Amino acid sequence: MNTKRIFFKDNAVMDRATIDSTGVFLATELQRLDPVLHEPMADFSYSRDIDMTALDIGDEQTAFDRIHYTATGGETTGGKSFVSSKVTEIGTVGLDSERVVAGTFVWAEAIRKSVIELAQAQKLGRPLDPQMMNALQMKLNIDSQNMVYTGDTPAGVKGLCNSSLVTETVVANNAANASALWTAKSDEEVLKDINTVLDLAWAATGYTICPSRLGLPPVKFSYLATRKIANQTMSLGKYLADNSLCNIVNGRPLEIVPMRELAGIATGPTDRMVAYSKRPDVVRWPRSIISSMPVENRGLHQISVYYCRFGTVEFVKPEACYYAYGF
C-alpha cells in the first residue's frame, strides 16, 4: 500500500487553504503556540488633539454662527460712547452674523460570519466576535484619524493639518543666513522660531488667544526631546515649553505633541508645524456615536451592520491657528 506523505520545509504552512478567518492552522504536536493574538500595530491620537462634539446620525450638515458686533460710538463717530446732556440722538449697537455650514458623511462597516466559521471557532474555543469587533473598531479609528488631521480628498474637505483657512509662514534662517533647519540653529534661534509662530497667531486674534499647543512631525519632536540645551541641564523640548510665549501669556508651558500627519505635508514637500489651542471654540470635530443594526441572517451568513456619521473639522476661529514650515 502506498502512503502519500507531505513534507514541510522550515515549518511553513502547507498552503493558504489551511488558513481561514477562524484561524485554523495545520500544526505538529511538538509546536508551542503563543495563545495571544497579536494585532496590527496602530496608534490613534485624534481624541488627544481635538475636541469632539455631538452629532446625530440624521444630521446631514453641521453649522455654527460667527457674530460680529458693531457700534456707532458717541459724539465722535467710532469713538467712545460719550454724550452731552443736550444730545438728541444716541448711537446704537448692531450685530453682523455669518453662518458656516459643512456637510457630513455616513460611515458604515459590516461584520459577516458564516455558520461554518462560527462552528469552527466554537470547536477551537476562540470566539470570532471579539476579533471582528477589534477589526471594525480599528477601521473606525483609522478613518477618524485621517479625517481629523487631513480630511478627505475625494470629498474635498481638509483637516487640522492642511486647512486652507489657516495662515502659514516660513521660519527664518539662522544667524549665518545659511539654513533654516533646527539642526543648524542655536537653542535661542529655535525658541525664536516657535515664539514667532505663537506671536503671529496671538496677534491675529487681537492678542486675545495665544496658542497653547504645538504639533510637530515625529522626527522633529524626537529631535527636541533628545537634544540637550547648551548647559546640558534639560532637553531642548522642555526648554522651549518652559520659555515659550505660551507660558508667559497663559501661565502654563507650551504643550508640544507629535503628529505624524505633519511630515512632508507643507510646500516642497517639507514638514509643517501647527500652533493652536485645543478648545471647542477654536477648532473641533463632530462625530456621532457608533450604532448597530439587528443581526441579519442571509443564507449561511450572519451580518451585523455598524454605522455612525462623520462631520468635517470646524475651524471656529481659524485666526487662532497658525502653520509654519522650513524648519
SVG drawing of the C-alpha trace seen along z (x, -y; Angstrom):
<svg xmlns="http://www.w3.org/2000/svg" viewBox="-33 -121 60 123">
<polyline fill="none" stroke="black" stroke-width="0.4" points="0.0,0.0 1.4,-3.3 1.0,-6.2 1.1,-9.8 3.3,-11.9 3.5,-15.7 6.9,-17.2 7.3,-20.7 10.3,-22.9 11.2,-25.5 7.9,-24.6 6.0,-26.5 2.2,-26.3 1.1,-23.9 -0.8,-26.4 -3.5,-29.2 -6.2,-26.5 -5.1,-25.6 -5.9,-29.1 -9.2,-30.8 -10.9,-33.5 -11.3,-31.3 -7.5,-30.9 -7.3,-27.2 -3.7,-26.2 -2.0,-22.9 0.4,-22.3 2.6,-19.5 2.2,-18.1 5.6,-19.5 4.6,-23.1 4.3,-25.5 1.6,-28.1 1.5,-31.5 -2.2,-32.0 -2.0,-35.7 -3.4,-37.0 -1.1,-39.8 -3.0,-42.6 -1.6,-45.0 0.4,-47.9 -1.7,-51.1 -1.8,-54.3 -4.5,-56.9 -4.2,-60.4 -7.1,-62.3 -9.1,-62.4 -6.0,-63.8 -5.5,-66.6 -9.1,-67.8 -12.3,-68.3 -15.1,-66.0 -18.7,-67.4 -22.0,-65.7 -23.6,-64.7 -26.7,-62.7 -27.0,-60.1 -29.8,-62.1 -27.8,-65.3 -26.8,-66.0 -25.0,-69.2 -23.3,-71.0 -23.4,-74.7 -22.3,-77.4 -22.7,-81.2 -19.9,-83.7 -21.2,-87.0 -19.5,-90.4 -20.6,-93.4 -20.9,-96.9 -21.4,-100.3 -21.6,-103.8 -20.0,-105.4 -20.9,-108.7 -20.5,-112.3 -17.2,-111.3 -18.0,-108.6 -16.2,-105.4 -15.1,-106.8 -16.2,-106.3 -20.0,-106.4 -19.8,-109.7 -22.7,-112.1 -23.5,-115.6 -26.6,-116.5 -28.2,-118.1 -27.8,-115.2 -30.8,-114.3 -29.6,-111.1 -27.7,-108.2 -25.7,-105.7 -26.8,-102.1 -25.1,-98.8 -25.7,-96.1 -25.0,-92.5 -23.4,-91.1 -23.7,-87.3 -22.3,-84.7 -23.4,-81.1 -20.7,-78.5 -22.2,-75.2 -20.4,-71.9 -21.5,-68.6 -21.4,-65.3 -20.8,-61.7 -22.3,-58.4 -19.7,-55.8 -20.7,-52.1 -19.0,-48.7 -20.4,-45.2 -19.3,-42.1 -20.1,-39.0 -19.8,-35.4 -20.9,-32.1 -22.4,-29.4 -19.5,-27.2 -17.0,-29.7 -18.9,-30.1 -18.9,-26.3 -15.2,-26.1 -14.5,-28.9 -16.6,-27.2 -14.7,-24.0 -11.4,-25.9 -12.6,-27.7 -11.7,-31.0 -14.8,-33.2 -14.9,-35.3 -16.9,-38.3 -14.1,-40.0 -11.6,-39.7 -14.1,-41.1 -15.2,-43.9 -11.5,-44.8 -11.0,-44.9 -14.1,-47.1 -13.0,-49.5 -9.6,-49.8 -11.1,-50.8 -13.3,-53.4 -10.2,-54.8 -8.1,-54.8 -10.8,-56.8 -11.3,-59.1 -7.6,-59.8 -7.4,-60.6 -10.5,-62.8 -9.3,-64.8 -5.8,-65.5 -6.0,-65.6 -9.7,-65.4 -10.8,-63.5 -9.5,-64.3 -12.4,-62.8 -14.9,-64.8 -12.8,-68.0 -12.5,-68.6 -9.5,-69.4 -8.3,-68.7 -6.3,-70.1 -3.0,-69.8 -3.9,-71.1 -6.7,-73.6 -6.7,-76.5 -8.3,-78.6 -5.1,-78.7 -2.3,-81.1 1.2,-79.8 4.6,-81.3 8.2,-80.1 10.7,-80.1 13.8,-82.4 17.3,-81.3 19.9,-81.1 22.3,-83.9 24.7,-83.0 21.7,-83.0 22.9,-79.6 20.0,-77.4 16.5,-77.4 16.8,-73.9 16.8,-73.4 19.8,-71.1 21.8,-74.2 20.3,-76.6 21.1,-77.5 18.7,-76.9 17.7,-80.6 17.1,-80.5 14.8,-77.5 12.9,-79.2 12.6,-82.3 11.1,-80.2 8.4,-78.8 7.6,-82.1 7.3,-83.8 4.6,-81.4 2.8,-81.7 3.0,-85.5 1.6,-85.6 -1.4,-83.6 -1.8,-85.7 -1.6,-89.0 -4.2,-87.6 -6.7,-87.3 -6.1,-90.8 -3.9,-89.4 -6.8,-87.5 -5.9,-83.9 -2.3,-82.7 -1.9,-79.1 -1.3,-76.5 -0.3,-73.5 2.3,-72.9 2.0,-69.9 5.3,-68.7 6.3,-65.8 7.5,-62.8 11.1,-63.2 11.3,-66.9 9.5,-66.0 12.1,-63.3 14.9,-65.7 13.7,-68.3 13.2,-65.6 16.7,-64.2 18.8,-67.3 20.2,-68.9 20.5,-72.7 23.9,-74.3 24.4,-73.9 23.1,-70.2 20.6,-70.8 17.4,-69.8 16.2,-68.8 15.6,-71.4 11.9,-70.4 11.4,-71.2 13.4,-74.4 11.1,-75.5 8.0,-74.6 9.1,-76.5 10.3,-79.6 7.7,-79.9 5.3,-82.8 2.5,-80.5 4.0,-80.0 4.3,-83.8 0.9,-84.7 -1.2,-81.6 0.7,-80.8 1.4,-77.2 4.1,-75.5 3.5,-75.0 2.2,-71.5 4.3,-70.0 2.9,-66.9 3.9,-64.6 1.6,-64.4 2.8,-62.1 0.4,-63.6 2.5,-66.8 5.5,-65.1 6.1,-66.3 2.7,-67.9 3.9,-71.5 5.3,-73.2 8.2,-71.4 7.1,-68.9 8.6,-69.9 7.5,-69.3 4.9,-71.6 4.2,-72.6 0.8,-73.8 0.2,-76.1 -3.4,-76.2 -5.4,-75.8 -7.4,-72.6 -10.6,-74.4 -14.1,-73.7 -14.5,-77.4 -11.3,-77.4 -11.3,-74.1 -13.4,-70.9 -14.7,-67.8 -18.3,-66.5 -18.9,-62.7 -21.9,-60.6 -21.6,-57.6 -21.4,-54.2 -24.6,-52.2 -25.6,-48.8 -28.4,-47.2 -30.1,-44.0 -28.3,-40.9 -29.5,-39.8 -29.5,-36.2 -28.7,-35.8 -28.2,-32.2 -25.5,-30.7 -24.2,-34.0 -25.0,-36.4 -24.4,-40.1 -24.2,-42.9 -24.0,-46.5 -22.4,-49.2 -22.7,-52.9 -22.1,-56.5 -21.8,-59.9 -18.6,-61.9 -18.5,-65.7 -15.9,-68.0 -13.2,-69.6 -14.7,-73.0 -12.3,-76.0 -14.5,-78.3 -11.6,-80.7 -9.1,-79.9 -7.1,-83.1 -6.2,-81.4 -4.2,-78.7 -1.0,-79.1 1.2,-76.9 4.9,-77.2 7.4,-75.2 11.0,-75.1 12.5,-74.1"/>
</svg>
